[in-house]
């Protein structure tokens, strides 16, 4: 299945998509995950988070699985997983190129 | 206590609005609400302190309540809405992350807002343009008539002004949308937004209200303005020596005749019009009879042809209407509608015949070069006998 076709992911996009790899997530859990994973380096504002969630949903990278009051839970789709893998490959190639140039 | 302040910059200038609201908070003015037309911001006074105000674009499917609650959990409180564009959130805690920490995500939201506005405005202007075209199409005869004959000379001008203002409004709105698009592009490139120039005064009111009053007043005055001049029958100065009632065999020589009527002249340079209407009353007869002569001298044969069509169509409509009149003397019966006839020296001739008030009558519409002539008569000789008299009069001009 083809992944995302709209260019590379930005850092917040990358971490938000990464947060879904292990389990389904809701908004606050994503913020906590990113905060913890990046040791506070990447901060997610609420506007950014909900815009990204809506964008990923539109692009079919994640899907809403439950709504409890204001709490919406999402899970990653196969397409989202593929997109993340492609981005990871791209970043790996970038890092390898950088290391090669440095050595 | 509340203080009202006019909008200091374009509402599409996101950075400009945010900076201004931040500055107001430093002066002890905290946003309470925004007027419906987005032209005034209402603040409540308080202790000056640092408060960040941020605009959240309202994208399609924006869930107000849900966002408000979720943003509040993240430390951003809802202030008010800039109608259909943004929700304004504020935060007094400097440790709370920005509403949008990633310019790309804000760019994505602004782009969705831009598309929504483009669709909405595009549709609005399409509908408006369609309605304008329909209106102009329906009123095209009236438009051409006023343009050529100048009976209501400002009416075409008002029409053109309204159409022009529609296009100007579309350009105006387009410029604002362009500004929003440039915000979007700047964010997409990861560059910081720059605040635009601030207005010195409430620009909307300064421009919009006088312009609105001027246009509406001008439209009302202009549409009702008539360039026609009315003369009494005795003071009528005719362009040609039209045949008299005696010549038209409406009365016998020596009969006592009371004539009343009027002459209407327009001031068109393209097609001066004279309409002479006379109501004749014989002492010996209780029933009056009439003659109307409408003469147009167009500036060119082309204009004359167009005017002939307009006048002929109007006369045909009037004849139809006169059939249904309830007032007996002016009702016509036994109508033979306008039909083309051949006549030497005339480019076009159409004649209708009818009975009015028990008297036989006829109407003809004639075109000869630049001249258009429409005549209606009752109680006269047949049109075939009268037409040569009118054509003869057409060749003679009365010195003014």
HADDOCK unambig.tbl for C-alpha pairs under 7 A between the chains (distance, minus, plus):
assign (segid A and resid 43 and name CA) (segid B and resid 97 and name CA) 6.62 0.50 0.50
assign (segid A and resid 43 and name CA) (segid B and resid 101 and name CA) 6.59 0.50 0.50
assign (segid A and resid 44 and name CA) (segid B and resid 101 and name CA) 5.85 0.50 0.50
assign (segid A and resid 45 and name CA) (segid B and resid 97 and name CA) 5.57 0.50 0.50
assign (segid A and resid 45 and name CA) (segid B and resid 98 and name CA) 5.39 0.50 0.50
assign (segid A and resid 45 and name CA) (segid B and resid 99 and name CA) 4.62 0.50 0.50
assign (segid A and resid 45 and name CA) (segid B and resid 100 and name CA) 5.04 0.50 0.50
assign (segid A and resid 45 and name CA) (segid B and resid 101 and name CA) 5.20 0.50 0.50
assign (segid A and resid 46 and name CA) (segid B and resid 71 and name CA) 5.82 0.50 0.50
assign (segid A and resid 46 and name CA) (segid B and resid 74 and name CA) 6.47 0.50 0.50
assign (segid A and resid 46 and name CA) (segid B and resid 99 and name CA) 5.59 0.50 0.50
assign (segid A and resid 46 and name CA) (segid B and resid 100 and name CA) 6.86 0.50 0.50
assign (segid A and resid 47 and name CA) (segid B and resid 99 and name CA) 5.01 0.50 0.50
assign (segid A and resid 47 and name CA) (segid B and resid 100 and name CA) 5.03 0.50 0.50
assign (segid A and resid 48 and name CA) (segid B and resid 99 and name CA) 6.83 0.50 0.50
assign (segid A and resid 48 and name CA) (segid B and resid 100 and name CA) 4.74 0.50 0.50
assign (segid A and resid 48 and name CA) (segid B and resid 101 and name CA) 6.18 0.50 0.50
assign (segid A and resid 48 and name CA) (segid B and resid 102 and name CA) 6.28 0.50 0.50
assign (segid A and resid 48 and name CA) (segid B and resid 105 and name CA) 5.41 0.50 0.50
assign (segid A and resid 48 and name CA) (segid B and resid 106 and name CA) 6.70 0.50 0.50
assign (segid A and resid 51 and name CA) (segid B and resid 105 and name CA) 6.23 0.50 0.50
assign (segid A and resid 51 and name CA) (segid B and resid 109 and name CA) 6.52 0.50 0.50
assign (segid A and resid 52 and name CA) (segid B and resid 105 and name CA) 6.44 0.50 0.50
assign (segid A and resid 70 and name CA) (segid B and resid 66 and name CA) 5.92 0.50 0.50
